[in-house]
């Protein structure tokens, strides 16, 4: 456990890594010395002042994850592991036989409670967020009391997160004049256009976009207070959705409810960095080129670890 409660923890959601990449040993390098995206997140987190990393993974990939990824950070930052599985449910609930996937990102965060006792950030394993995102979040979390219900989210400018190779799903943020998150509206089919962006999905509220909107890329800042709220909401979610095979309990849905009910506030920390991710196979050269430019500019060394 991290006893330095003013030193933030980084929670990396990596339970889906093996399935998305066809095995961890096939992870695509994007850095000049064979680095993968997650390496840059850990490097940035260490530089920003995070004191511990918790990897949320599946139990069946534990050994290969430790060997392929986790062990390379030994001596750089404290490392811990937590696990998410289909059968990891509260007492009184049992997963139906046709359930294949775990229960979503909100459930994933819940599975880390035993390893997190300080303010913490949540990120996706396969998204490149940039140095400033970690610095903004570390600064916010370092000033947070462990029992605070004041949370945070790093927001990115939409145009910095779009793909030239197809549509993307983004959470469009509505922000109050004082910088607080009012709600996140999921827009599931955003296409890049000459004048900005357009949501092509049928029946969704947000349609035409300028590209200047602030969007969520699933980088959240919480305190341990969030676990109690997630437990309560997850139980209600299971009461309604236990037998729906593909239903998932997502972080943005849980946060949106906390805001609506006055259980928490969320400050939006705005990053002007470009987000990188391989939504499509054709995106990989763009990621490699973007990181190469950052290395050439001196933001990262030629070899991270």
N, C-alpha and C positions, 0 to 999 in steps of 0.2 A: 504493500500500500504506500501511497505517496503521503508522507507525513508533513511535508512542507505545503500547507494548505493554501498559501498565497502563490504557489508556483503552478501554473496551469498544466493540465494533461491534454494530450492529443489523442482522440479516439478515431481510428481509421477503420471505416467499414469496408471489409474485404471478404465477406462471406461468399460473394458471387464470383470471385476472381477465377477460380479453377474452371468453372462451367463456361464463363464467357470466353476464356482464352484457350480452351481445349487442353488444359493442364498448365500448371505454373511454370514448368520448365520451358514453355513456348512463349513466355511473356516477351513482347516486342521491345527491344531497346530503342530509346529515342535520344539518348545522350551520346556525346562523342567517345566516351569510354565504356559504352554498353549499359549506361544507366537506364532504368525504367522510370516511369512518371512518379511512382511512389517514392523513389530515392530523393527527388527534388523536394517533395513535401516534407520528408523527415529532415533533410538538410536545412530547409527554411525554418522549420519548427525549432530546431536546435538553436539556430542563429537568433530567432525571435525571443527565446527564453523559456520555451516549454521544457518541463523537467521529466516528462514521462510520456511514453507512447503505449497505448493499448490497441492491439490488433484484434478486431472482431472477425473471426473466421469460422469455417465449418470444421467440426472435429475430424472429418475424414481427410482434410488437407493439412492438418497440424504439422506433421513431420516434414513434408516437402516445403511447406511455407517457412518453417523455421530455418531449414537448410538453404533454401533458395533466396529468401528475402530477409527474414528477421535477424539472422546471425550476422549479416553485414553491418548492422548498427551497434554491435556489441562494443561497449566502452564509450559510445558516443552519447547515449541517452538510456535511461531505464526503460526496459521493455517488459510488457506483460501481455497475456493472451486471454481472450474470452471467446465463448463459443455460442453459435446460434444454430438451432436445428428445428425441424418441423415439430418435434415432440416436446420442445421446451415451453411448456404451458403452465399457467398457474394451477394450483390444486383444484380438482373438480372439473377440469377440462381435458379432453383427449382429442388429438388430431384425427380427423376422419381418414379412412384408408386410402382415399383417392387424392389426399393432399400431397403435393410434390415439392412445392417451394416453401421456404420459411415465410414468416408473417410480416415482412416489410421492415423499413428502416426504423420506425418507432419501436418495434419489438427488438430490433438489433441493439438499440441504445439501452433498452431495459436489461439486456443480457450482460451488460458490463458493470452493473451496479457494484459488485463485490470488488472491482478493481479501480473504482473511481471515487476519491473522497476530496477532490479539489475542483474548482471551476475548470470546465473542460470544453474543448472545441471538437466538433464532429465534422469529418470530411469523408468524401468518397476516395477509395484507393486509387482509382484510375483517372482522376481529374487533376490537372495542373493549375494551381490557383495563383501562384506568383508570390514573391517575397512580401509585398506590401499587405496582402491579405492576412498572412500569419503575424506580421508586426501589429496590424490593427487589432486583431483578435487577442493576441497576447497582452497588449496594453490594456484592453478592456477587461479581460479575465483576471489579470493581476490585481486590479483594483476592486474585484468583486468579493463580497463575503460569501462563504460557502452556503449560507442559508438565504441568500438573496433570490428574489423572483424576478430580477431584472436580467434579461437574457440579451443576446445579440445575434445578428446575422450579417455576414459579409455579402454585400450586393455588388453585382458586376453590371457594367453598361452592356445592354443587349447586343449592340453591334460587335462587341469584343468577344462574343460567345457563339457566333453563328458559323455554320458550315457552308462552304461552297458546293458541297457534294450531296445535299439533301436537306430535308426538314429536321428540326430538333424540337425537343420538348423543354420548355422553360417555365419557371414560376414567375409571373410578372408581379412586381411588388407595388402596392399602394402605400404611400408613406405620408405621415402627417407632417405639418410644417415644422414640428420640433424634432423630426428625424426618427420618429417611432414607426414601426411597422404596423399598418392597419389591417392588411390582409395580403395573402398571396393567391393569385388566380392562376391555376395551372392551364397553360396553353400548349397543346400537345403536338402541334404540327406547324411550327414557325419556319417559314421560308425566307431566305435573304432576297431582297428586291433592290432595284436601282435606287429607290428613294427611302429605303429603310427595311421593313420586314412586314410580312403578312401571315396571319394565322389561318391556315387552310382547313382546320378541323371544323366539322359541322357542329353546330349547336353550342359553341363556346362563346363566352361573353366578349373576350378581347379579340378584335379582328385586325384592323390596320394599326401598324406600329411604326414609330419614327426611327427606331434603332437606338434611341437615347434612353429608353426605359431602363429602370434598374430591375435586374432579375436575380432570383435565387439560384445558386449552383450547389445547394446542399452543404454549405459551410455555416454551421450554427455554433453559438456559444451558450453554454448552459452552466448552472451550478447543480450540485447534487439534489437540490430541491425538486428538480424536474422528474426525478424517478417516481416520486409518490403520485404525481399527476399522470405520468405515463401508465403506471399500474392501474389506476382507476379507469382511465380511458380504454386501456387495452382489454380489461375485463368486459366493459360495455361493448367494445368492438366484437369480442368473441361471442357474446350473447346474441348479437345480430348476424354475425358472418361466419361462425364456426364451420358451417357446412357448405359455404360457397368456396369452391376449390381454389380460385385465383384471387380472392380478396386479400388485400394487404393493408397494414396499419402504418401509414407513412408519417414521417416527422412533420411535414408542412400542415397536414390535416390536424395533428395534435396541437401544434403551435397556434394555428388559426383559432381553434376552440379555446385555448387558454387565453388568448387575447380577447375574444368575444365575451368570455365569462369573467374577465378581470382578474384571472388567476396569475397572470404574468404580463410583463411588458417586454418588447423586443426592440432594441436600438439597431438601426441599419447603419453599418459601417461600409462606406462606399470605396471600392477599389477601382482605380483607373487602369490596372494591369489587364492584359489579355489573358483570358482563360483558354487553356488548351485541353482538348480531349479527342479521343479517337472514336467518334460516333460512327464513322464509316471508315472502311479500310483505306479509302482514298485520302482521309484526313491525316494519315501518318506522316507523309512528307512535309505537311504544313507544321506539324508539331516538331519534327526534327529540325526544320529550318528556324522556327521560332526560338527553340532552345539554343541552337548554334549561335544565333544573333546575341542572345543573353550571355553566352560564354564569351563571345568576342568582345562584348561590352564590359566584361569583368564582373558581371553579377554572380556568375558561378565559375568555379575552377574547371579546367579541362577534365579532371577526374575528381568526383565528389568524395568518395570514400576509399 
